[in-house]
């Protein structure tokens, strides 16, 4: 069995910002969601 050894980090944001992001994120994983925001902002 091969285990994925991913490293995770915590990003501190104000609670009201997190609530807005969670609403927009829906059921996606945080990594996928934040990466999509980054890609969209870079375009």
Backbone as CSV, one residue per row, in Angstrom:
resi,resn,N_x,N_y,N_z,CA_x,CA_y,CA_z,C_x,C_y,C_z
1,UNK,0.845,-1.172,0.000,0.000,0.000,0.000,0.895,1.242,0.000
2,UNK,0.587,2.204,-0.885,1.335,3.454,-0.965,0.494,4.554,-0.351
3,UNK,1.072,5.251,0.609,0.359,6.353,1.257,0.847,7.676,0.691
4,UNK,-0.071,8.594,0.495,0.278,9.929,0.034,0.751,10.741,1.237
5,UNK,1.951,11.267,1.138,2.502,12.062,2.239,2.409,13.542,1.882
6,UNK,1.249,14.096,2.052,1.034,15.507,1.757,1.261,16.317,3.014
7,UNK,1.834,17.473,2.815,2.019,18.394,3.930,0.892,19.414,3.891
8,UNK,0.392,19.764,5.031,-0.699,20.730,5.129,-0.247,21.928,5.939
9,UNK,-0.852,23.074,5.669,-0.549,24.303,6.392,-1.858,24.952,6.825
10,UNK,-1.766,25.754,7.839,-2.918,26.494,8.334,-2.764,27.951,7.933
11,UNK,-3.845,28.533,7.422,-3.849,29.943,7.054,-4.880,30.632,7.939
12,UNK,-4.445,31.604,8.708,-5.356,32.322,9.593,-6.055,33.440,8.821
13,UNK,-7.366,33.443,8.893,-8.171,34.494,8.274,-9.260,34.894,9.266
14,UNK,-9.752,36.129,9.149,-10.857,36.532,10.028,-12.063,35.606,9.836
15,UNK,-12.812,35.400,10.904,-13.949,34.471,10.885,-14.976,34.836,9.824
16,UNK,-15.245,36.121,9.621,-16.245,36.510,8.631,-15.768,36.179,7.210
17,UNK,-14.477,36.304,6.952,-13.915,35.945,5.652,-14.039,34.434,5.453
18,UNK,-13.743,33.660,6.485,-13.846,32.198,6.373,-15.279,31.780,6.071
19,UNK,-16.247,32.409,6.698,-17.650,32.079,6.432,-18.001,32.332,4.966
20,UNK,-17.556,33.467,4.420,-17.821,33.772,3.014,-17.153,32.755,2.092
21,UNK,-15.898,32.415,2.392,-15.180,31.444,1.570,-15.821,30.063,1.645
22,UNK,-16.242,29.648,2.835,-16.888,28.338,2.992,-18.172,28.262,2.187
23,UNK,-18.923,29.359,2.164,-20.167,29.402,1.404,-19.878,29.242,-0.089
24,UNK,-18.863,29.928,-0.561,-18.490,29.874,-1.972,-17.842,28.533,-2.333
25,UNK,-17.105,27.951,-1.400,-16.376,26.690,-1.616,-17.318,25.528,-1.864
26,UNK,-18.439,25.531,-1.188,-19.379,24.414,-1.333,-18.759,23.123,-0.822
27,UNK,-18.860,22.060,-1.631,-18.372,20.742,-1.207,-16.947,20.450,-1.654
28,UNK,-16.323,21.409,-2.343,-14.941,21.192,-2.805,-13.976,21.172,-1.631
29,UNK,-12.843,20.532,-1.836,-11.765,20.551,-0.841,-11.142,21.941,-0.832
30,UNK,-10.578,22.334,0.308,-9.972,23.660,0.415,-8.868,23.866,-0.603
31,UNK,-8.011,22.893,-0.784,-6.902,23.041,-1.723,-7.383,23.298,-3.138
32,UNK,-8.337,22.516,-3.578,-8.904,22.676,-4.923,-9.555,24.050,-5.067
33,UNK,-10.317,24.444,-4.066,-11.025,25.722,-4.099,-10.048,26.901,-4.141
34,UNK,-9.061,26.898,-3.253,-8.113,28.012,-3.211,-7.267,28.077,-4.473
35,UNK,-6.892,26.928,-5.013,-6.133,26.912,-6.253,-6.959,27.485,-7.399
36,UNK,-8.237,27.170,-7.434,-9.099,27.714,-8.507,-9.224,29.231,-8.368
37,UNK,-9.289,29.749,-7.150,-9.329,31.202,-6.948,-8.038,31.845,-7.437
38,UNK,-6.926,31.216,-7.134,-5.621,31.737,-7.547,-5.506,31.770,-9.069
39,UNK,-5.878,30.679,-9.717,-5.788,30.605,-11.176,-6.675,31.668,-11.806
40,UNK,-7.881,31.823,-11.301,-8.802,32.832,-11.822,-8.247,34.249,-11.652
41,UNK,-7.616,34.517,-10.528,-7.053,35.835,-10.268,-5.860,36.133,-11.168
42,UNK,-5.126,35.098,-11.557,-3.943,35.274,-12.401,-4.305,35.489,-13.867
43,UNK,-5.516,35.129,-14.272,-5.920,35.273,-15.683,-6.185,36.712,-16.037
